[in-house]
Amino acid sequence: MLTCDALRTTKLRKALAQLPPRTRAVFLAHCVEGLPYPAIALRLNLELAEVQDELAAALVALSAPFDESY
């Protein structure tokens, strides 16, 4: 049986894998690599607003599995 932490990690990994590639790239660049929005925009050839939109979409998608009951 999975512990609560293991279940959360499993849900997060599954949700992360299901993100569209660009959304996942923005999320990882910001949250894992710690890059600021302008650096992400430059790296991925996006407008700053697109980076913000993609990060917001990632956060919504990644929080959704935790809104459901176990």
LOZA-186111 format. One line per 10 residues: number of its first residue (from 1); their letters; for each residue x, y, z of N, C-alpha, C, O. Coordinates in steps of 0.02 Angstrom, whole numbers, plus 50000, padded with zeros to 5 digits. Example, Ala and Ser with C-alpha at 12.3 -4.5 7.8 and 13.67 -1.06 7.14 Angstrom:
1> as> 50660 49716 50390 50615 49775 50390 50660 49835 50390 50712 49834 50423 | 50642 49888 50354 50684 49947 50357 50645 50002 50394 50670 50057 50402 $
This chain:
1> mltcdalrtt> 50042 49941 50000 50000 50000 50000 50044 50062 50000 50095 50065 50035 | 50025 50112 49960 50063 50173 49955 50050 50219 50014 49994 50224 50038 | 50103 50252 50036 50094 50303 50088 50065 50365 50056 50063 50370 49995 | 50043 50412 50096 50015 50474 50070 50066 50512 50027 50049 50537 49974 | 50128 50515 50051 50180 50549 50013 50193 50514 49947 50201 50548 49895 | 50196 50449 49947 50208 50411 49886 50150 50421 49837 50160 50426 49777 | 50089 50423 49863 50031 50433 49821 50032 50503 49790 50018 50511 49730 | 50050 50552 49829 50056 50621 49803 50109 50625 49749 50099 50656 49697 | 50166 50593 49761 50220 50593 49712 50199 50559 49647 50214 50583 49593 | 50165 50504 49653 50140 50468 49595 50091 50511 49555 50095 50514 49494 $
11> klrkalaqlp> 50045 50543 49590 49997 50587 49556 50032 50645 49521 50014 50662 49464 | 50081 50674 49554 50117 50731 49525 50156 50710 49463 50155 50744 49413 | 50190 50653 49467 50228 50629 49409 50183 50614 49350 50200 50629 49293 | 50126 50584 49363 50079 50568 49310 50052 50632 49278 50049 50637 49217 | 50033 50680 49319 50007 50743 49294 50061 50780 49254 50045 50810 49202 | 50122 50779 49277 50177 50812 49243 50189 50780 49174 50201 50815 49125 | 50187 50714 49172 50197 50678 49109 50141 50693 49058 50152 50688 48998 | 50083 50711 49082 50026 50723 49038 50023 50795 49013 49981 50812 48971 | 50066 50839 49039 50066 50908 49015 50089 50911 48943 50130 50870 48922 | 50063 50958 48904 50090 50968 48837 50165 50985 48842 50186 51016 48891 $
21> prtravflah> 50205 50967 48792 50277 50977 48796 50299 51049 48813 50343 51059 48855 | 50268 51098 48781 50288 51167 48794 50270 51188 48866 50310 51222 48898 | 50213 51167 48889 50192 51183 48958 50239 51151 49008 50259 51182 49056 | 50256 51088 48996 50303 51052 49039 50371 51086 49039 50403 51093 49091 | 50395 51106 48980 50460 51139 48974 50462 51204 49014 50511 51219 49048 | 50408 51244 49010 50405 51306 49047 50404 51292 49122 50441 51323 49160 | 50364 51244 49144 50359 51228 49214 50427 51205 49242 50449 51229 49294 | 50459 51159 49207 50523 51133 49231 50577 51187 49231 50618 51190 49277 | 50578 51229 49180 50627 51282 49177 50620 51331 49236 50669 51354 49264 | 50558 51345 49253 50546 51392 49308 50552 51359 49376 50588 51384 49420 $
31> cveglpypai> 50518 51304 49386 50513 51275 49453 50572 51229 49471 50587 51222 49530 | 50603 51199 49423 50659 51154 49438 50726 51191 49427 50770 51189 49470 | 50732 51224 49369 50795 51259 49354 50798 51328 49385 50852 51357 49393 | 50740 51355 49404 50739 51421 49435 50749 51479 49388 50768 51534 49409 | 50736 51468 49324 50745 51522 49275 50689 51574 49281 50632 51556 49293 | 50706 51637 49272 50655 51689 49271 50617 51688 49204 50641 51661 49155 | 50559 51718 49204 50517 51718 49144 50553 51742 49082 50548 51710 49030 | 50590 51798 49084 50623 51821 49022 50673 51770 48994 50679 51763 48933 | 50708 51734 49037 50756 51683 49014 50720 51624 48982 50743 51596 48932 | 50663 51606 49010 50623 51552 48981 50596 51573 48913 50597 51534 48865 $
41> alrlnlelae> 50572 51634 48909 50546 51660 48845 50600 51658 48792 50587 51637 48735 | 50659 51679 48809 50715 51679 48762 50733 51608 48742 50743 51594 48682 | 50738 51563 48790 50757 51493 48776 50706 51459 48731 50725 51422 48685 | 50642 51471 48744 50589 51434 48707 50559 51475 48650 50511 51454 48618 | 50588 51534 48638 50564 51578 48584 50489 51594 48593 50449 51587 48547 | 50472 51616 48654 50403 51633 48671 50400 51706 48693 50450 51736 48711 | 50341 51734 48690 50329 51800 48719 50324 51791 48794 50307 51737 48818 | 50338 51843 48831 50334 51840 48904 50264 51819 48928 50257 51779 48974 | 50213 51846 48895 50144 51829 48913 50130 51754 48901 50092 51724 48939 | 50161 51725 48850 50152 51654 48837 50184 51612 48893 50156 51561 48913 $
51> vqdelaaalv> 50241 51634 48917 50273 51599 48973 50227 51600 49034 50217 51549 49066 | 50200 51658 49048 50154 51665 49105 50093 51621 49096 50071 51588 49144 | 50065 51620 49036 50006 51579 49023 50021 51504 49030 49982 51467 49058 | 50079 51483 49004 50098 51413 49008 50110 51391 49080 50091 51337 49100 | 50142 51434 49119 50155 51417 49189 50089 51413 49227 50080 51368 49268 | 50044 51459 49214 49978 51457 49247 49941 51393 49229 49911 51361 49272 | 49944 51374 49165 49911 51312 49143 49942 51251 49177 49906 51205 49197 | 50008 51252 49184 50041 51196 49218 50019 51191 49290 50005 51136 49315 | 50017 51247 49325 49998 51246 49395 49926 51222 49405 49911 51185 49453 | 49882 51242 49361 49812 51219 49365 49809 51143 49353 49777 51107 49390 $
61> alsapfdesy> 49843 51121 49300 49842 51050 49283 49874 51007 49337 49850 50952 49351 | 49928 51032 49367 49963 50992 49418 49927 50992 49485 49938 50948 49526 | 49884 51041 49496 49847 51042 49559 49782 51002 49554 49755 50981 49605 | 49757 50992 49494 49693 50957 49484 49690 50888 49518 49640 50872 49550 | 49742 50846 49511 49737 50780 49543 49731 50783 49619 49708 50735 49650 | 49752 50838 49648 49750 50844 49720 49684 50872 49745 49669 50873 49805 | 49644 50897 49698 49577 50921 49715 49528 50863 49722 49475 50870 49753 | 49546 50806 49693 49504 50746 49697 49517 50710 49762 49573 50714 49789 | 49468 50676 49787 49479 50638 49849 49518 50574 49832 49516 50550 49775 | 49553 50548 49880 49591 50487 49871 49543 50432 49860 49563 50374 49851 $
